Amino acid sequence: MNYRTLGQSGLKVSALTLGTMMFGEQTSTEDSLRIIDKAWDQGINFIDTADLYTGGRSEEIVGEAIARNRQDWVVASKVGFGPTDGVPNRSGLSRKRLFNAWHAWIPTTWTSTTCTAKTTTRRWRSPCPPWVT
């Protein structure tokens, strides 16, 4: 597997990234876990998920699958779009929404103390939330 440096982070990530959009719905949990294990065996260390993928189930599966090698994975997760139920602050990129998403994501998939957030219109880097040490 070829590895590349991710931006200016110093992280080495595989040239291929495993996307998990269908994990937990079209792809069963068992198949998803097998796919992640196979990707790991092939040298992939970069995995992509989002809080919206299958209602958060994709992130849970990723967290379960990477648990034994957690320190060696790089996980990209996205936030922004949310349910269209009309409840305020459950979508978008407000500070509250970002912290709520991180708070929900960290317990199941936490892998790094480097937190980077990116949108299509701006990019920023900040310290992780206080509960990430």
Steps between C-alpha positions, in 0.01 A plus 500: 500500500620851425467761774476878477527780751160647583531875447730655758390264779798265469260203492585226250186366335448230241455618142164322508229597747221264602158666476226373732187677375303178456620323816214404730229514236568358152813335642434290810702547816674166448593582139610849603733358766646256247556780248681712759715205607590427136586866441729490805667183370567680170667794676214749501514715812266785397125459538219746421163521673242763601243548772224494240600168341227249588388708796839475672520122471797525263706681768407234758613221268825682425565544873442131563716390207803715577499452878797261521723718275342834589831686529601400144187614316424849370127566493333781308148582608277775372230713653268764361193345352257367751147375533234704324264480796504875559661476846738797538878442521493140376659593167736765368845604616434704813739459791223321691439256214872424463549437871184286520620294203847459652349407834291227335787379281794491742386213726457252214766590244761719672844439351708815519554821692532697175165655415457660160173627365438577134206629305474582134527871578765518773754295685617542857714316750439519871580312817276207570207538732599476869375142541758377244835445668 
